[in-house]
Structure formats: structure tokens, C-alpha cells
Amino acid sequence: MAHRLQEFIAYQKDTAQLGMNVPPKVALIQATDEATIKGREVMIKAICRRGS
């Protein structure tokens, strides 16, 4: 889980950095990509389960 969490955080940081370096429309495409959304949902569920 720790490795997946690190990957998730790195991807989120990359997405935020992208938003600062490219037009907002391009960053929005990445942030709202189906795979990105699915990955966030999976990670949030895993975090919530660990916190319970």
C-alpha cells in the first residue's frame, strides 16, 4: 500500500505541476481522464479502509 500511495501522491503532484506549466484546458484533460478518476477513487477507498 505504501508504494501505491507514493505513486498516487507523485501523480497528483505531477498533475498539479502540469496545471502550472500548460494551459488550464490541457491540465483539466489529464485531471478528468477516466483512468485518473478511477485511480483516485481506488486510492481514496483504500485510504478510508485503512483509517477505519
CHARMM internal coordinates of N, CA and C (Angstrom, degrees):
IC EDIT
DIST 1 N 1 CA 1.4561
DIST 1 CA 1 C 1.5248
ANGL 1 N 1 CA 1 C 110.69
DIST 1 C 2 N 1.3326
ANGL 1 CA 1 C 2 N 117.36
DIHE 1 N 1 CA 1 C 2 N -38.96
DIST 2 N 2 CA 1.4685
ANGL 1 C 2 N 2 CA 120.23
DIHE 1 CA 1 C 2 N 2 CA -177.39
DIST 2 CA 2 C 1.5257
ANGL 2 N 2 CA 2 C 110.91
DIHE 1 C 2 N 2 CA 2 C -60.36
DIST 2 C 3 N 1.3338
ANGL 2 CA 2 C 3 N 116.12
DIHE 2 N 2 CA 2 C 3 N -40.96
DIST 3 N 3 CA 1.4623
ANGL 2 C 3 N 3 CA 119.79
DIHE 2 CA 2 C 3 N 3 CA -179.83
DIST 3 CA 3 C 1.5328
ANGL 3 N 3 CA 3 C 110.76
DIHE 2 C 3 N 3 CA 3 C -65.71
DIST 3 C 4 N 1.3251
ANGL 3 CA 3 C 4 N 116.46
DIHE 3 N 3 CA 3 C 4 N -43.02
DIST 4 N 4 CA 1.4671
ANGL 3 C 4 N 4 CA 120.26
DIHE 3 CA 3 C 4 N 4 CA 178.53
DIST 4 CA 4 C 1.5179
ANGL 4 N 4 CA 4 C 110.87
DIHE 3 C 4 N 4 CA 4 C -63.40
DIST 4 C 5 N 1.3226
ANGL 4 CA 4 C 5 N 116.51
DIHE 4 N 4 CA 4 C 5 N -38.14
DIST 5 N 5 CA 1.4605
ANGL 4 C 5 N 5 CA 120.32
DIHE 4 CA 4 C 5 N 5 CA 179.14
DIST 5 CA 5 C 1.5297
ANGL 5 N 5 CA 5 C 110.01
DIHE 4 C 5 N 5 CA 5 C -65.47
DIST 5 C 6 N 1.3220
ANGL 5 CA 5 C 6 N 116.98
DIHE 5 N 5 CA 5 C 6 N -42.14
DIST 6 N 6 CA 1.4677
ANGL 5 C 6 N 6 CA 120.47
DIHE 5 CA 5 C 6 N 6 CA 178.17
DIST 6 CA 6 C 1.5305
ANGL 6 N 6 CA 6 C 110.63
DIHE 5 C 6 N 6 CA 6 C -61.97
DIST 6 C 7 N 1.3210
ANGL 6 CA 6 C 7 N 117.11
DIHE 6 N 6 CA 6 C 7 N -42.44
DIST 7 N 7 CA 1.4676
ANGL 6 C 7 N 7 CA 120.79
DIHE 6 CA 6 C 7 N 7 CA 177.55
DIST 7 CA 7 C 1.5251
ANGL 7 N 7 CA 7 C 110.84
DIHE 6 C 7 N 7 CA 7 C -62.93
DIST 7 C 8 N 1.3220
ANGL 7 CA 7 C 8 N 116.09
DIHE 7 N 7 CA 7 C 8 N -42.24
DIST 8 N 8 CA 1.4587
ANGL 7 C 8 N 8 CA 121.36
DIHE 7 CA 7 C 8 N 8 CA 179.55
DIST 8 CA 8 C 1.5301
ANGL 8 N 8 CA 8 C 110.30
DIHE 7 C 8 N 8 CA 8 C -61.57
DIST 8 C 9 N 1.3182
ANGL 8 CA 8 C 9 N 117.03
DIHE 8 N 8 CA 8 C 9 N -47.30
DIST 9 N 9 CA 1.4657
ANGL 8 C 9 N 9 CA 121.30
DIHE 8 CA 8 C 9 N 9 CA -179.70
DIST 9 CA 9 C 1.5197
ANGL 9 N 9 CA 9 C 110.15
DIHE 8 C 9 N 9 CA 9 C -63.15
DIST 9 C 10 N 1.3298
ANGL 9 CA 9 C 10 N 117.23
DIHE 9 N 9 CA 9 C 10 N -43.15
DIST 10 N 10 CA 1.4651
ANGL 9 C 10 N 10 CA 120.72
DIHE 9 CA 9 C 10 N 10 CA 179.27
DIST 10 CA 10 C 1.5312
ANGL 10 N 10 CA 10 C 110.66
DIHE 9 C 10 N 10 CA 10 C -61.05
DIST 10 C 11 N 1.3174
ANGL 10 CA 10 C 11 N 116.85
DIHE 10 N 10 CA 10 C 11 N -42.37
DIST 11 N 11 CA 1.4624
ANGL 10 C 11 N 11 CA 120.20
DIHE 10 CA 10 C 11 N 11 CA 179.73
DIST 11 CA 11 C 1.5208
ANGL 11 N 11 CA 11 C 110.53
DIHE 10 C 11 N 11 CA 11 C -65.06
DIST 11 C 12 N 1.3189
ANGL 11 CA 11 C 12 N 117.37
DIHE 11 N 11 CA 11 C 12 N -41.28
DIST 12 N 12 CA 1.4634
ANGL 11 C 12 N 12 CA 120.34
DIHE 11 CA 11 C 12 N 12 CA 179.02
DIST 12 CA 12 C 1.5316
ANGL 12 N 12 CA 12 C 110.83
DIHE 11 C 12 N 12 CA 12 C -64.53
DIST 12 C 13 N 1.3386
ANGL 12 CA 12 C 13 N 117.08
DIHE 12 N 12 CA 12 C 13 N -39.48
DIST 13 N 13 CA 1.4663
ANGL 12 C 13 N 13 CA 120.79
DIHE 12 CA 12 C 13 N 13 CA 176.95
DIST 13 CA 13 C 1.5181
ANGL 13 N 13 CA 13 C 110.29
DIHE 12 C 13 N 13 CA 13 C -64.35
DIST 13 C 14 N 1.3399
ANGL 13 CA 13 C 14 N 116.91
DIHE 13 N 13 CA 13 C 14 N -42.00
DIST 14 N 14 CA 1.4618
ANGL 13 C 14 N 14 CA 120.52
DIHE 13 CA 13 C 14 N 14 CA 177.99
DIST 14 CA 14 C 1.5231
ANGL 14 N 14 CA 14 C 110.85
DIHE 13 C 14 N 14 CA 14 C -61.21
DIST 14 C 15 N 1.3203
ANGL 14 CA 14 C 15 N 116.47
DIHE 14 N 14 CA 14 C 15 N -41.63
DIST 15 N 15 CA 1.4572
ANGL 14 C 15 N 15 CA 120.89
DIHE 14 CA 14 C 15 N 15 CA 179.57
DIST 15 CA 15 C 1.5321
ANGL 15 N 15 CA 15 C 110.15
DIHE 14 C 15 N 15 CA 15 C -63.79
DIST 15 C 16 N 1.3253
ANGL 15 CA 15 C 16 N 116.70
DIHE 15 N 15 CA 15 C 16 N -42.95
DIST 16 N 16 CA 1.4720
ANGL 15 C 16 N 16 CA 120.47
DIHE 15 CA 15 C 16 N 16 CA 178.70
DIST 16 CA 16 C 1.5225
ANGL 16 N 16 CA 16 C 110.53
DIHE 15 C 16 N 16 CA 16 C -64.66
DIST 16 C 17 N 1.3297
ANGL 16 CA 16 C 17 N 117.13
DIHE 16 N 16 CA 16 C 17 N -42.24
DIST 17 N 17 CA 1.4624
ANGL 16 C 17 N 17 CA 121.34
DIHE 16 CA 16 C 17 N 17 CA 178.76
DIST 17 CA 17 C 1.5243
ANGL 17 N 17 CA 17 C 110.23
DIHE 16 C 17 N 17 CA 17 C -64.17
DIST 17 C 18 N 1.3148
ANGL 17 CA 17 C 18 N 116.39
DIHE 17 N 17 CA 17 C 18 N -41.04
DIST 18 N 18 CA 1.4538
ANGL 17 C 18 N 18 CA 121.04
DIHE 17 CA 17 C 18 N 18 CA 177.91
DIST 18 CA 18 C 1.5276
ANGL 18 N 18 CA 18 C 110.02
DIHE 17 C 18 N 18 CA 18 C -57.47
DIST 18 C 19 N 1.3186
ANGL 18 CA 18 C 19 N 115.54
DIHE 18 N 18 CA 18 C 19 N -41.86
DIST 19 N 19 CA 1.4590
ANGL 18 C 19 N 19 CA 120.22
DIHE 18 CA 18 C 19 N 19 CA 179.97
DIST 19 CA 19 C 1.5161
ANGL 19 N 19 CA 19 C 113.36
DIHE 18 C 19 N 19 CA 19 C -62.48
DIST 19 C 20 N 1.3200
ANGL 19 CA 19 C 20 N 116.92
DIHE 19 N 19 CA 19 C 20 N -20.94
DIST 20 N 20 CA 1.4597
ANGL 19 C 20 N 20 CA 120.83
DIHE 19 CA 19 C 20 N 20 CA 179.57
DIST 20 CA 20 C 1.5315
ANGL 20 N 20 CA 20 C 111.74
DIHE 19 C 20 N 20 CA 20 C -90.99
DIST 20 C 21 N 1.3340
ANGL 20 CA 20 C 21 N 116.96
DIHE 20 N 20 CA 20 C 21 N -14.50
DIST 21 N 21 CA 1.4606
ANGL 20 C 21 N 21 CA 120.06
DIHE 20 CA 20 C 21 N 21 CA -172.89
DIST 21 CA 21 C 1.5280
ANGL 21 N 21 CA 21 C 114.90
DIHE 20 C 21 N 21 CA 21 C -116.44
DIST 21 C 22 N 1.2979
ANGL 21 CA 21 C 22 N 117.36
DIHE 21 N 21 CA 21 C 22 N -8.93
DIST 22 N 22 CA 1.4634
ANGL 21 C 22 N 22 CA 120.87
DIHE 21 CA 21 C 22 N 22 CA 179.38
DIST 22 CA 22 C 1.5205
ANGL 22 N 22 CA 22 C 108.07
DIHE 21 C 22 N 22 CA 22 C -130.44
DIST 22 C 23 N 1.3031
ANGL 22 CA 22 C 23 N 116.66
DIHE 22 N 22 CA 22 C 23 N 166.35
DIST 23 N 23 CA 1.4628
ANGL 22 C 23 N 23 CA 118.16
DIHE 22 CA 22 C 23 N 23 CA 177.06
DIST 23 CA 23 C 1.5359
ANGL 23 N 23 CA 23 C 111.26
DIHE 22 C 23 N 23 CA 23 C -56.10
DIST 23 C 24 N 1.3128
ANGL 23 CA 23 C 24 N 117.60
DIHE 23 N 23 CA 23 C 24 N 143.85
DIST 24 N 24 CA 1.4716
ANGL 23 C 24 N 24 CA 121.03
DIHE 23 CA 23 C 24 N 24 CA -179.01
DIST 24 CA 24 C 1.5257
ANGL 24 N 24 CA 24 C 113.62
DIHE 23 C 24 N 24 CA 24 C -52.44
DIST 24 C 25 N 1.3188
ANGL 24 CA 24 C 25 N 117.47
DIHE 24 N 24 CA 24 C 25 N -33.80
DIST 25 N 25 CA 1.4592
ANGL 24 C 25 N 25 CA 120.35
DIHE 24 CA 24 C 25 N 25 CA -178.85
DIST 25 CA 25 C 1.5339
ANGL 25 N 25 CA 25 C 110.77
DIHE 24 C 25 N 25 CA 25 C -62.15
DIST 25 C 26 N 1.3176
ANGL 25 CA 25 C 26 N 117.28
DIHE 25 N 25 CA 25 C 26 N -38.56
DIST 26 N 26 CA 1.4620
ANGL 25 C 26 N 26 CA 121.45
DIHE 25 CA 25 C 26 N 26 CA 179.74
DIST 26 CA 26 C 1.5312
ANGL 26 N 26 CA 26 C 110.08
DIHE 25 C 26 N 26 CA 26 C -68.07
DIST 26 C 27 N 1.3212
ANGL 26 CA 26 C 27 N 117.58
DIHE 26 N 26 CA 26 C 27 N -45.13
DIST 27 N 27 CA 1.4609
ANGL 26 C 27 N 27 CA 121.46
DIHE 26 CA 26 C 27 N 27 CA 178.26
DIST 27 CA 27 C 1.5199
ANGL 27 N 27 CA 27 C 110.85
DIHE 26 C 27 N 27 CA 27 C -62.24
DIST 27 C 28 N 1.3096
ANGL 27 CA 27 C 28 N 116.55
DIHE 27 N 27 CA 27 C 28 N -38.17
DIST 28 N 28 CA 1.4612
ANGL 27 C 28 N 28 CA 120.96
DIHE 27 CA 27 C 28 N 28 CA 179.43
DIST 28 CA 28 C 1.5308
ANGL 28 N 28 CA 28 C 111.19
DIHE 27 C 28 N 28 CA 28 C -63.66
DIST 28 C 29 N 1.3233
ANGL 28 CA 28 C 29 N 116.38
DIHE 28 N 28 CA 28 C 29 N -36.67
DIST 29 N 29 CA 1.4630
ANGL 28 C 29 N 29 CA 120.29
DIHE 28 CA 28 C 29 N 29 CA 177.45
DIST 29 CA 29 C 1.5195
ANGL 29 N 29 CA 29 C 109.87
DIHE 28 C 29 N 29 CA 29 C -60.21
DIST 29 C 30 N 1.3371
ANGL 29 CA 29 C 30 N 117.39
DIHE 29 N 29 CA 29 C 30 N -45.88
DIST 30 N 30 CA 1.4587
ANGL 29 C 30 N 30 CA 119.91
DIHE 29 CA 29 C 30 N 30 CA 179.53
DIST 30 CA 30 C 1.5245
ANGL 30 N 30 CA 30 C 111.01
DIHE 29 C 30 N 30 CA 30 C -67.04
DIST 30 C 31 N 1.3093
ANGL 30 CA 30 C 31 N 117.07
DIHE 30 N 30 CA 30 C 31 N -43.76
DIST 31 N 31 CA 1.4637
ANGL 30 C 31 N 31 CA 120.99
DIHE 30 CA 30 C 31 N 31 CA -176.05
DIST 31 CA 31 C 1.5294
ANGL 31 N 31 CA 31 C 112.51
DIHE 30 C 31 N 31 CA 31 C -66.13
DIST 31 C 32 N 1.3214
ANGL 31 CA 31 C 32 N 116.47
DIHE 31 N 31 CA 31 C 32 N -26.89
DIST 32 N 32 CA 1.4590
ANGL 31 C 32 N 32 CA 119.75
DIHE 31 CA 31 C 32 N 32 CA -176.89
DIST 32 CA 32 C 1.5300
ANGL 32 N 32 CA 32 C 112.70
DIHE 31 C 32 N 32 CA 32 C -107.65
DIST 32 C 33 N 1.3192
ANGL 32 CA 32 C 33 N 116.52
DIHE 32 N 32 CA 32 C 33 N 9.30
DIST 33 N 33 CA 1.4565
ANGL 32 C 33 N 33 CA 121.75
DIHE 32 CA 32 C 33 N 33 CA 176.44
DIST 33 CA 33 C 1.5244
ANGL 33 N 33 CA 33 C 109.58
DIHE 32 C 33 N 33 CA 33 C -60.36
DIST 33 C 34 N 1.3312
ANGL 33 CA 33 C 34 N 116.83
DIHE 33 N 33 CA 33 C 34 N 141.06
DIST 34 N 34 CA 1.4673
ANGL 33 C 34 N 34 CA 121.13
DIHE 33 CA 33 C 34 N 34 CA -176.86
DIST 34 CA 34 C 1.5294
ANGL 34 N 34 CA 34 C 112.50
DIHE 33 C 34 N 34 CA 34 C -56.20
DIST 34 C 35 N 1.3222
ANGL 34 CA 34 C 35 N 116.94
DIHE 34 N 34 CA 34 C 35 N -42.24
DIST 35 N 35 CA 1.4743
ANGL 34 C 35 N 35 CA 120.51
DIHE 34 CA 34 C 35 N 35 CA 179.63
DIST 35 CA 35 C 1.5219
ANGL 35 N 35 CA 35 C 111.23
DIHE 34 C 35 N 35 CA 35 C -65.99
DIST 35 C 36 N 1.3204
ANGL 35 CA 35 C 36 N 116.79
DIHE 35 N 35 CA 35 C 36 N -37.37
DIST 36 N 36 CA 1.4587
ANGL 35 C 36 N 36 CA 120.91
DIHE 35 CA 35 C 36 N 36 CA 178.30
DIST 36 CA 36 C 1.5150
ANGL 36 N 36 CA 36 C 110.75
DIHE 35 C 36 N 36 CA 36 C -65.04
DIST 36 C 37 N 1.3097
ANGL 36 CA 36 C 37 N 116.59
DIHE 36 N 36 CA 36 C 37 N -45.94
DIST 37 N 37 CA 1.4634
ANGL 36 C 37 N 37 CA 121.28
DIHE 36 CA 36 C 37 N 37 CA 179.57
DIST 37 CA 37 C 1.5245
ANGL 37 N 37 CA 37 C 110.15
DIHE 36 C 37 N 37 CA 37 C -61.90
DIST 37 C 38 N 1.3220
ANGL 37 CA 37 C 38 N 117.06
DIHE 37 N 37 CA 37 C 38 N -45.56
DIST 38 N 38 CA 1.4713
ANGL 37 C 38 N 38 CA 121.46
DIHE 37 CA 37 C 38 N 38 CA 179.54
DIST 38 CA 38 C 1.5308
ANGL 38 N 38 CA 38 C 110.15
DIHE 37 C 38 N 38 CA 38 C -60.34
DIST 38 C 39 N 1.3230
ANGL 38 CA 38 C 39 N 117.20
DIHE 38 N 38 CA 38 C 39 N -44.38
DIST 39 N 39 CA 1.4640
ANGL 38 C 39 N 39 CA 121.04
DIHE 38 CA 38 C 39 N 39 CA 179.03
DIST 39 CA 39 C 1.5176
ANGL 39 N 39 CA 39 C 112.23
DIHE 38 C 39 N 39 CA 39 C -60.97
DIST 39 C 40 N 1.3295
ANGL 39 CA 39 C 40 N 116.18
DIHE 39 N 39 CA 39 C 40 N -41.75
DIST 40 N 40 CA 1.4718
ANGL 39 C 40 N 40 CA 120.17
DIHE 39 CA 39 C 40 N 40 CA 177.52
DIST 40 CA 40 C 1.5156
ANGL 40 N 40 CA 40 C 110.69
DIHE 39 C 40 N 40 CA 40 C -63.29
DIST 40 C 41 N 1.3185
ANGL 40 CA 40 C 41 N 117.07
DIHE 40 N 40 CA 40 C 41 N -43.75
DIST 41 N 41 CA 1.4661
ANGL 40 C 41 N 41 CA 120.59
DIHE 40 CA 40 C 41 N 41 CA -179.41
DIST 41 CA 41 C 1.5242
ANGL 41 N 41 CA 41 C 111.08
DIHE 40 C 41 N 41 CA 41 C -62.10
DIST 41 C 42 N 1.3238
ANGL 41 CA 41 C 42 N 116.73
DIHE 41 N 41 CA 41 C 42 N -44.25
DIST 42 N 42 CA 1.4666
ANGL 41 C 42 N 42 CA 121.08
DIHE 41 CA 41 C 42 N 42 CA 179.16
DIST 42 CA 42 C 1.5192
ANGL 42 N 42 CA 42 C 110.45
DIHE 41 C 42 N 42 CA 42 C -61.70
DIST 42 C 43 N 1.3257
ANGL 42 CA 42 C 43 N 117.10
DIHE 42 N 42 CA 42 C 43 N -45.72
DIST 43 N 43 CA 1.4620
ANGL 42 C 43 N 43 CA 120.79
DIHE 42 CA 42 C 43 N 43 CA -177.57
DIST 43 CA 43 C 1.5295
ANGL 43 N 43 CA 43 C 110.78
DIHE 42 C 43 N 43 CA 43 C -66.74
DIST 43 C 44 N 1.3110
ANGL 43 CA 43 C 44 N 117.74
DIHE 43 N 43 CA 43 C 44 N -41.92
DIST 44 N 44 CA 1.4703
ANGL 43 C 44 N 44 CA 120.74
DIHE 43 CA 43 C 44 N 44 CA 179.67
DIST 44 CA 44 C 1.5244
ANGL 44 N 44 CA 44 C 110.46
DIHE 43 C 44 N 44 CA 44 C -62.58
DIST 44 C 45 N 1.3328
ANGL 44 CA 44 C 45 N 117.20
DIHE 44 N 44 CA 44 C 45 N -42.46
DIST 45 N 45 CA 1.4657
ANGL 44 C 45 N 45 CA 120.11
DIHE 44 CA 44 C 45 N 45 CA 177.70
DIST 45 CA 45 C 1.5206
ANGL 45 N 45 CA 45 C 110.89
DIHE 44 C 45 N 45 CA 45 C -62.31
DIST 45 C 46 N 1.3269
ANGL 45 CA 45 C 46 N 116.84
DIHE 45 N 45 CA 45 C 46 N -41.99
DIST 46 N 46 CA 1.4742
ANGL 45 C 46 N 46 CA 120.58
DIHE 45 CA 45 C 46 N 46 CA 179.89
DIST 46 CA 46 C 1.5260
ANGL 46 N 46 CA 46 C 110.85
DIHE 45 C 46 N 46 CA 46 C -64.39
DIST 46 C 47 N 1.3163
ANGL 46 CA 46 C 47 N 117.06
DIHE 46 N 46 CA 46 C 47 N -41.31
DIST 47 N 47 CA 1.4636
ANGL 46 C 47 N 47 CA 121.46
DIHE 46 CA 46 C 47 N 47 CA 178.74
DIST 47 CA 47 C 1.5299
ANGL 47 N 47 CA 47 C 110.19
DIHE 46 C 47 N 47 CA 47 C -64.51
DIST 47 C 48 N 1.3127
ANGL 47 CA 47 C 48 N 115.79
DIHE 47 N 47 CA 47 C 48 N -43.31
DIST 48 N 48 CA 1.4708
ANGL 47 C 48 N 48 CA 119.87
DIHE 47 CA 47 C 48 N 48 CA -179.86
DIST 48 CA 48 C 1.5284
ANGL 48 N 48 CA 48 C 111.40
DIHE 47 C 48 N 48 CA 48 C -63.55
DIST 48 C 49 N 1.3253
ANGL 48 CA 48 C 49 N 116.88
DIHE 48 N 48 CA 48 C 49 N -39.92
DIST 49 N 49 CA 1.4640
ANGL 48 C 49 N 49 CA 120.09
DIHE 48 CA 48 C 49 N 49 CA 178.26
DIST 49 CA 49 C 1.5286
ANGL 49 N 49 CA 49 C 110.91
DIHE 48 C 49 N 49 CA 49 C -63.47
DIST 49 C 50 N 1.3005
ANGL 49 CA 49 C 50 N 117.79
DIHE 49 N 49 CA 49 C 50 N -39.17
DIST 50 N 50 CA 1.4630
ANGL 49 C 50 N 50 CA 121.66
DIHE 49 CA 49 C 50 N 50 CA -179.83
DIST 50 CA 50 C 1.5237
ANGL 50 N 50 CA 50 C 111.05
DIHE 49 C 50 N 50 CA 50 C -69.67
DIST 50 C 51 N 1.3303
ANGL 50 CA 50 C 51 N 116.46
DIHE 50 N 50 CA 50 C 51 N -30.82
DIST 51 N 51 CA 1.4559
ANGL 50 C 51 N 51 CA 120.65
DIHE 50 CA 50 C 51 N 51 CA -178.74
DIST 51 CA 51 C 1.5217
ANGL 51 N 51 CA 51 C 113.63
DIHE 50 C 51 N 51 CA 51 C -79.64
DIST 51 C 52 N 1.3143
ANGL 51 CA 51 C 52 N 116.96
DIHE 51 N 51 CA 51 C 52 N -13.70
DIST 52 N 52 CA 1.4694
ANGL 51 C 52 N 52 CA 121.01
DIHE 51 CA 51 C 52 N 52 CA -176.55
DIST 52 CA 52 C 1.5091
ANGL 52 N 52 CA 52 C 111.72
DIHE 51 C 52 N 52 CA 52 C -79.47
END
COOR INIT
IC SEED 1 N 1 CA 1 C
IC BUILD
